[in-house]
Each structure stands twice: as structure tokens, then as C-alpha cells.
Amino acid sequence: MLLLLAAGGGVFSCVSATDETCQAAEECRREGLCKAEEGRCVAASDADCQKSRFCLNLGLCTLQEKRCVAGTEESCRQSLQCKERGFCLARNGECVEVTKAYCSSLDACAKQGLCSLNTKRYECVAGTVDDCKNSEECKNNQRCQLEKERCVVTDQFCKDSSGCQQSGLCSRQGDSCVVATDDDCKQSIACRAANKCLAENGACVETRKDGGTCKRACESNEDCSGCSGGATVCDNSVCATEKCADTARCKERGQCTRSNNQCIAKTSADCQAVCSAEGLCTIDPGTAQCVASTNDDCKKGEACTNNRRCTADKGVCIVLCKETACDRSSDCKDCQGGKTQCRDNRCIAPGSGGESAPDGGSQ
């Protein structure tokens, strides 16, 4: 580009760009065009691109043919328009929107059941039971059960497996079939043929070192006295190392109810405490934890009232106040002192001078 400079008497003349004039120009800060070449300003390095607002806002962080483009998926995912609008895929030098249709078109959908769009992270995940049941992993490897946005083997698969019949590998933990209780062992050939009827350290044994019992459906801690791995507490009919209600996951994410070998958020009661404290009021079915899905969730929490964390972002409540680095007025949403408008990358109070940047981007 040719820069226009004021000459005497208010007449403007065209002059060739220099490195100095390019670096001082708005196009350098905005687009990474910081190097003079053949009389115009161009992008000359990844570093110039990465310092530009186009990189921060649009994911255009990679040098290509003397301009900044979206060169990697990572640069798109780090951009504001990915976090705010879902433009997270690098395609032909720009970041484009991730959609459910895109997820459904991938091989990972047909093979692994990753057919649904997580709109908090803008990632393709297993979001429904049908995603899993229609996948090749279900048909070929019995991974037909939805758990934490992925397809895993079902509880019934473990119970019907030859490993259960032979060796007591009847309980599911994550994506594996394991020996978890005496009941697993008692129905196996290992128990009938070799008297290995007690569970210890993931295997069926004849004599357990510390004695005691380890029942599949416990009623009290006594029913867990012989379980291995420190699983001595009966929690919701499951022998475990601790009650879900006593864990940090319960206090921080509302995962207070035990389901098999996992702690999950199952009811609104699980979210009650973290909703009042942190604004985490909605159960995310994919991760089985309490999250802030909307700004209204955040406004219910003391964190909003006391600490200005009133904006929902990726499932948590944050303070949206980029006081000295804003690019749009929405970046000033939670600022104190009425500083709700963005001007020259600073949050200011309305009427304090100058024009504020619109929500579409910085001036």
C-alpha cells in the first residue's frame, strides 16, 4: 500500500512505504502488515501476524504470501471468534464455522460416534446414545454406551462376555471389563473349578489376604470390608474409596451422586451448592457435571455479586473486563466504574471522550 502523508498547505501526496512508516501504521497492529516491500506494507513474519488483532480476533496468525492467514486449527481455536461464534476450523486461509452437519460428515462420526457438536467447546463429540449405537465401534467392538461424550462398552457387554464367565471380569470401569466384587468371582468358572471366589486387586483369588467381604450391591461399609484398592465405603450401593458427596468434584462441579464407579451430577440438588456459589446451575449431559450454560446461570451465583464473574464462558463464570486490552465494547461488560465502552483498546465510561469500538471489533 502507498501511505498518504500531509504535505504543506494541506495537500496530500503519495509516498513509498518504509519499514518505519509501516510499523507505525494501524495496518501493522490490525493485520500484521509491518514490513515495507516495493513501496507497500506487507506481512513478513509469523511474529508480526501473531501480534496483530486479526490473529487475536480472527485466527489469522500464519504468514502466507506476504499476508496473515489461518494456517492451523490451533490458531482458529484460540481466536475470539471461535470462542464466541464457533468459527474454529482452518479452511483456505480463514477460520470457518464448526456445525453439526460438519461433525456428521466426518469419518469419526461413522467410526467412533463423534457426530454431535459441543457448543461450549465447538468440538465434535458423542452427544446421544444414537451417535454410539450407529457407529462402527458399536457394531464391531460393542462400544454402544454414551459416557462423558464418548462411546464405551456397555455394562451388559461385560456381564455377557467370556471374560466374565471364565475369570469374573464382569464389572465395567470406563471402557474396560474388570473384577470388582466377590459377586463377579462367584459366578465364574474360576470359582467353581479352582475355588477362586474372592475379588482382590482386580483378580479372583482363593484366599484374600485381609479377609472381609466385597459385595456387588452393598448396604453398609461392612459389605466392603474385603474390597481391594481401599474401596471400603458403601456409596449408593457401590463399594468405593470415598463417598462422592465428600469429594472435591462434588464441591467444585456438583458431581455428588455415585453411578457405578463414577461421581456424576444427576439431579438439580447436586448443582444447588455450586449454583449458589459459582453460578454452575445446569447439568451438562456430556460431562455429567454442573456448568454455567448462560449468563443467567452466572447471575445466580455469589461469584457474580461479589467478584463480578457474571459472564458464562466454556461452562464457567468469568469476569469479562479486558480493561487495557479490549477490542470491542462487549469486552468491557463486567468492568467497574461504568466502563462499558471500548476506545483505543481501553475500557472507558460512556461520555468520557472519543468514539467507542462497536461489538464487531476495534477501531
C-alpha positions as CSV (number, residue, x, y, z in Angstrom):
1,M,0.0,0.0,0.0
2,L,1.1,3.6,-0.5
3,L,0.8,5.8,2.5
4,L,-0.8,9.2,2.3
5,L,1.1,11.9,4.2
6,A,0.1,15.6,4.6
7,A,2.3,18.0,2.7
8,G,2.5,21.8,3.2
9,G,-0.8,23.7,2.7
10,G,-2.9,20.7,3.5
11,V,-2.1,18.9,0.1
12,F,-1.7,15.1,0.4
13,S,1.0,13.3,-1.6
14,C,1.6,9.6,-2.2
15,V,5.0,8.4,-0.9
16,S,6.5,4.9,-0.8
17,A,6.2,3.0,2.5
18,T,9.2,2.4,4.7
19,D,9.7,-0.1,7.5
20,E,9.3,2.8,9.9
21,T,6.0,4.1,8.5
22,C,4.6,0.5,8.1
23,Q,5.4,-0.3,11.8
24,A,3.7,3.0,12.9
25,A,0.6,2.4,10.7
26,E,-2.7,1.0,12.0
27,E,-2.5,-1.9,9.4
28,C,0.5,-3.3,11.3
29,R,-1.3,-3.6,14.6
30,R,-4.5,-4.7,12.9
31,E,-3.4,-7.0,10.1
32,G,0.4,-7.6,10.7
33,L,1.4,-5.6,7.7
34,C,4.6,-4.3,9.3
35,K,7.3,-4.6,6.6
36,A,7.9,-2.3,3.6
37,E,8.4,-4.1,0.3
38,E,8.3,-2.4,-3.2
39,G,6.6,0.7,-1.8
40,R,3.9,-1.1,0.2
41,C,3.4,-2.7,3.6
42,V,3.3,-6.5,3.7
43,A,3.4,-9.2,6.4
44,A,6.9,-10.5,6.6
45,S,6.9,-13.0,9.6
46,D,4.7,-15.2,11.7
47,A,5.7,-13.0,14.7
48,D,4.1,-9.9,13.0
49,C,0.9,-11.9,12.3
50,Q,0.7,-13.3,15.8
51,K,0.9,-9.8,17.3
52,S,-1.9,-8.5,15.2
53,R,-5.6,-8.1,16.1
54,F,-6.5,-10.2,13.1
55,C,-4.7,-13.1,14.9
56,L,-6.4,-12.5,18.3
57,N,-9.9,-11.9,16.8
58,L,-10.0,-14.0,13.6
59,G,-7.2,-16.6,14.0
60,L,-5.1,-15.2,11.1
61,C,-1.7,-15.9,12.7
62,T,0.4,-17.6,10.0
63,L,2.4,-15.9,7.2
64,Q,1.5,-16.9,3.7
65,E,2.4,-15.0,0.5
66,K,3.0,-11.7,2.4
67,R,-0.3,-11.7,4.3
68,C,-1.6,-13.3,7.5
69,V,-3.9,-16.3,7.1
70,A,-5.4,-19.0,9.3
71,G,-2.8,-21.7,8.9
72,T,-3.6,-24.1,11.7
73,E,-6.6,-25.4,13.6
74,E,-5.0,-24.3,16.8
75,S,-4.8,-20.6,15.8
76,C,-8.5,-20.7,14.9
77,R,-9.4,-22.4,18.2
78,Q,-7.5,-19.7,20.2
79,S,-9.3,-16.8,18.4
80,L,-12.2,-14.8,19.9
81,Q,-14.5,-15.6,17.0
82,C,-14.1,-19.4,17.7
83,K,-14.9,-18.9,21.4
84,E,-17.8,-16.5,20.7
85,R,-19.2,-17.7,17.3
86,G,-17.8,-21.2,16.6
87,F,-15.5,-20.3,13.7
88,C,-12.9,-22.8,14.7
89,L,-11.8,-24.7,11.6
90,A,-8.9,-23.6,9.3
91,R,-10.0,-23.7,5.7
92,N,-8.4,-22.0,2.7
93,G,-6.6,-19.4,4.9
94,E,-9.6,-18.4,7.1
95,C,-11.5,-19.8,10.1
96,V,-14.9,-21.2,9.3
97,E,-17.8,-22.3,11.4
98,V,-18.0,-25.7,13.1
99,T,-21.5,-27.1,12.6
100,K,-23.4,-30.3,13.5
101,A,-23.5,-31.1,9.7
102,Y,-19.7,-30.9,9.6
103,C,-19.4,-33.3,12.6
104,S,-21.9,-35.7,10.9
105,S,-19.8,-35.7,7.7
106,L,-16.5,-36.9,9.4
107,D,-15.2,-40.4,9.4
108,A,-15.0,-40.1,13.2
109,C,-18.8,-39.9,13.2
110,A,-19.3,-43.2,11.3
111,K,-16.4,-44.9,13.1
112,Q,-16.4,-43.5,16.7
113,G,-19.8,-41.9,17.0
114,L,-18.4,-38.3,17.2
115,C,-21.4,-36.9,15.4
116,S,-22.7,-34.1,17.7
117,L,-21.4,-30.6,18.3
118,N,-20.4,-29.5,21.8
119,T,-21.4,-25.8,21.5
120,K,-19.3,-24.8,24.5
121,R,-16.0,-26.1,23.1
122,Y,-17.1,-26.3,19.4
123,E,-15.8,-29.8,19.2
124,C,-17.3,-32.9,17.6
125,V,-18.3,-35.4,20.4
126,A,-20.6,-38.3,21.0
127,G,-23.7,-36.5,22.2
128,T,-26.5,-39.0,22.1
129,V,-27.0,-42.7,22.6
130,D,-27.9,-43.0,18.9
131,D,-24.5,-41.5,18.0
132,C,-22.9,-44.5,19.6
133,K,-25.4,-47.2,18.5
134,N,-25.0,-46.2,14.8
135,S,-21.1,-46.2,15.0
136,E,-18.7,-48.9,13.7
137,E,-17.3,-49.1,17.3
138,C,-20.7,-50.3,18.5
139,K,-21.2,-52.8,15.7
140,N,-17.7,-54.2,15.9
141,N,-16.5,-53.7,19.5
142,Q,-19.7,-53.3,21.5
143,R,-18.9,-49.6,22.3
144,C,-22.6,-48.6,22.3
145,Q,-23.0,-46.8,25.6
146,L,-22.6,-43.0,25.9
147,E,-20.4,-41.8,28.7
148,K,-18.8,-38.3,29.0
149,E,-19.1,-37.6,25.3
150,R,-17.6,-40.8,24.1
151,C,-18.8,-44.3,23.3
152,V,-17.7,-47.0,25.7
153,V,-18.6,-50.7,26.2
154,T,-21.9,-51.3,27.9
155,D,-22.4,-52.8,31.4
156,Q,-24.3,-55.7,29.7
157,F,-21.4,-56.4,27.4
158,C,-19.1,-57.1,30.4
159,K,-21.7,-59.3,32.1
160,D,-22.2,-61.3,28.9
161,S,-18.5,-61.6,28.0
162,S,-16.4,-64.8,28.1
163,G,-14.1,-63.0,30.4
164,C,-16.9,-62.7,32.9
165,Q,-17.8,-66.3,32.6
166,Q,-14.3,-67.6,32.8
167,S,-12.5,-65.1,35.1
168,G,-15.0,-62.8,36.7
169,L,-14.4,-59.8,34.5
170,C,-18.0,-58.7,34.9
171,S,-17.9,-55.1,36.0
172,R,-17.4,-52.2,33.7
173,Q,-14.9,-49.4,34.6
174,G,-14.7,-46.8,31.9
175,D,-14.0,-48.8,28.7
176,S,-12.8,-52.0,30.4
177,C,-14.3,-55.1,32.0
178,V,-12.7,-55.8,35.4
179,V,-13.1,-57.9,38.5
180,A,-14.6,-55.6,41.1
181,T,-16.6,-57.6,43.6
182,D,-16.9,-61.1,45.1
183,D,-20.1,-61.5,43.2
184,D,-18.1,-61.1,39.9
185,C,-16.0,-64.1,41.0
186,K,-18.7,-66.3,42.5
187,Q,-20.4,-66.7,39.1
188,S,-17.2,-67.6,37.2
189,I,-15.7,-70.9,36.2
190,A,-12.6,-69.8,38.2
191,C,-14.7,-70.0,41.4
192,R,-16.4,-73.3,40.6
193,A,-13.3,-75.1,39.2
194,A,-10.5,-73.6,41.3
195,N,-12.3,-72.1,44.4
196,K,-11.2,-68.6,43.4
197,C,-14.3,-66.9,44.6
198,L,-13.0,-63.7,46.2
199,A,-12.0,-60.4,44.5
200,E,-8.6,-58.9,45.2
201,N,-6.6,-56.4,43.2
202,G,-8.6,-56.9,40.0
203,A,-8.5,-60.7,40.1
204,C,-10.4,-63.7,41.6
205,V,-8.3,-65.4,44.3
206,E,-8.9,-68.4,46.6
207,T,-7.9,-66.6,49.8
208,R,-8.0,-62.9,50.4
209,K,-5.1,-61.6,52.5
210,D,-7.2,-59.4,54.7
211,G,-10.4,-61.4,54.7
212,G,-13.7,-59.5,54.8
213,T,-16.4,-59.3,52.2
214,C,-16.9,-57.3,48.9
215,K,-20.5,-57.3,47.7
216,R,-21.7,-56.0,44.3
217,A,-24.7,-54.3,45.8
218,C,-23.5,-53.2,49.3
219,E,-25.8,-52.0,52.0
220,S,-23.2,-50.8,54.6
221,N,-19.5,-50.3,54.9
222,E,-19.2,-53.9,56.3
223,D,-20.2,-55.2,52.9
224,C,-17.0,-53.5,51.6
225,S,-14.6,-54.7,54.3
226,G,-12.7,-57.0,51.9
227,C,-12.6,-54.9,48.8
228,S,-9.2,-54.2,47.3
229,G,-7.8,-50.8,46.4
230,G,-9.1,-49.1,49.5
231,A,-12.8,-49.4,48.4
232,T,-14.1,-49.7,52.0
233,V,-17.0,-47.2,51.8
234,C,-20.5,-48.1,50.6
235,D,-21.8,-45.3,48.5
236,N,-25.2,-45.6,46.7
237,S,-24.8,-49.5,46.8
238,V,-21.3,-49.4,45.3
239,C,-18.1,-50.1,47.3
240,A,-15.7,-47.2,46.7
241,T,-12.8,-45.4,48.2
242,E,-14.9,-42.4,49.3
243,K,-18.4,-41.0,49.1
244,C,-18.9,-38.8,46.1
245,A,-20.5,-36.2,48.4
246,D,-17.2,-35.8,50.2
247,T,-15.1,-35.3,47.1
248,A,-13.6,-32.1,45.6
249,R,-15.6,-32.9,42.4
250,C,-18.8,-32.6,44.4
251,K,-17.8,-29.2,45.9
252,E,-16.4,-27.8,42.7
253,R,-18.6,-29.4,39.9
254,G,-21.6,-30.8,41.7
255,Q,-20.6,-34.4,40.9
256,C,-22.1,-35.7,44.2
257,T,-24.0,-38.8,43.1
258,R,-22.3,-42.2,42.5
259,S,-23.2,-44.1,39.4
260,N,-21.3,-47.4,39.2
261,N,-17.7,-46.3,39.6
262,Q,-18.1,-42.6,38.8
263,C,-19.2,-39.5,40.5
264,I,-21.7,-37.5,38.4
265,A,-24.2,-34.6,38.7
266,K,-27.5,-36.3,38.3
267,T,-30.2,-34.0,39.8
268,S,-30.7,-30.3,40.4
269,A,-30.0,-31.0,44.1
270,D,-26.4,-31.9,43.1
271,C,-26.0,-28.4,41.5
272,Q,-27.6,-26.4,44.3
273,A,-24.5,-25.5,46.2
274,V,-22.2,-24.8,43.2
275,C,-25.1,-22.8,41.6
276,S,-25.4,-20.5,44.7
277,A,-21.7,-20.1,45.0
278,E,-20.3,-20.1,41.4
279,G,-23.3,-20.0,39.0
280,L,-22.9,-23.6,37.9
281,C,-26.6,-24.3,37.7
282,T,-27.1,-26.6,34.6
283,I,-26.2,-30.3,34.2
284,D,-24.1,-30.9,31.1
285,P,-25.2,-34.3,29.9
286,G,-22.0,-34.9,28.1
287,T,-19.7,-34.5,31.1
288,A,-22.2,-35.2,33.8
289,Q,-21.2,-32.1,35.8
290,C,-22.7,-28.7,36.7
291,V,-21.8,-25.9,34.4
292,A,-22.7,-22.3,33.7
293,S,-24.6,-22.6,30.4
294,T,-25.9,-19.0,30.3
295,N,-25.2,-15.6,31.8
296,D,-28.4,-16.0,33.8
297,D,-26.8,-19.0,35.5
298,C,-23.8,-16.8,36.5
299,K,-26.1,-14.1,37.8
300,K,-27.5,-16.6,40.4
301,G,-24.0,-17.1,42.0
302,E,-22.3,-15.2,44.7
303,A,-19.3,-15.1,42.4
304,C,-21.2,-12.6,40.2
305,T,-22.4,-10.5,43.2
306,N,-19.0,-10.4,45.0
307,N,-16.4,-10.9,42.3
308,R,-18.1,-9.7,39.0
309,R,-17.8,-13.2,37.5
310,C,-21.1,-12.7,35.6
311,T,-20.3,-14.0,32.1
312,A,-20.6,-17.7,31.1
313,D,-17.6,-18.9,29.1
314,K,-16.8,-22.6,28.4
315,G,-19.0,-23.7,31.3
316,V,-17.7,-21.4,34.0
317,C,-18.4,-17.8,35.0
318,I,-15.7,-15.3,34.2
319,V,-15.1,-11.5,34.6
320,L,-15.4,-10.1,31.1
321,C,-13.3,-7.0,31.6
322,K,-10.3,-6.5,29.3
323,E,-9.7,-3.1,30.7
324,T,-6.5,-2.3,28.9
325,A,-6.7,-4.7,26.0
326,C,-10.3,-4.6,24.7
327,D,-11.2,-5.0,21.0
328,R,-14.9,-4.4,21.3
329,S,-17.3,-2.9,23.8
330,S,-18.5,-6.4,24.8
331,D,-15.0,-7.0,26.2
332,C,-15.9,-4.4,28.9
333,K,-19.2,-6.0,30.0
334,D,-18.2,-6.6,33.7
335,C,-15.9,-3.7,34.3
336,Q,-16.3,-1.5,37.3
337,G,-16.9,2.3,37.3
338,G,-19.4,2.2,34.4
339,K,-16.5,1.4,32.0
340,T,-18.7,-0.3,29.4
341,Q,-17.3,1.0,26.1
342,C,-14.0,0.2,24.3
343,R,-11.9,3.0,22.8
344,D,-8.3,2.7,21.7
345,N,-8.1,-0.8,23.3
346,R,-9.2,0.6,26.7
347,C,-12.5,0.3,28.6
348,I,-14.0,3.7,29.3
349,A,-17.2,5.1,30.7
350,P,-19.6,6.5,28.2
351,G,-19.2,10.2,27.6
352,S,-15.5,10.3,28.6
353,G,-14.5,11.3,25.1
354,G,-14.0,9.7,21.7
355,E,-15.9,7.1,19.8
356,S,-16.2,3.6,21.3
357,A,-15.4,0.5,19.3
358,P,-18.5,-1.4,18.1
359,D,-19.0,-5.0,19.1
360,G,-17.8,-6.1,15.7
361,G,-14.2,-5.2,16.5
362,S,-11.7,-2.5,17.4
363,Q,-11.4,0.8,15.6
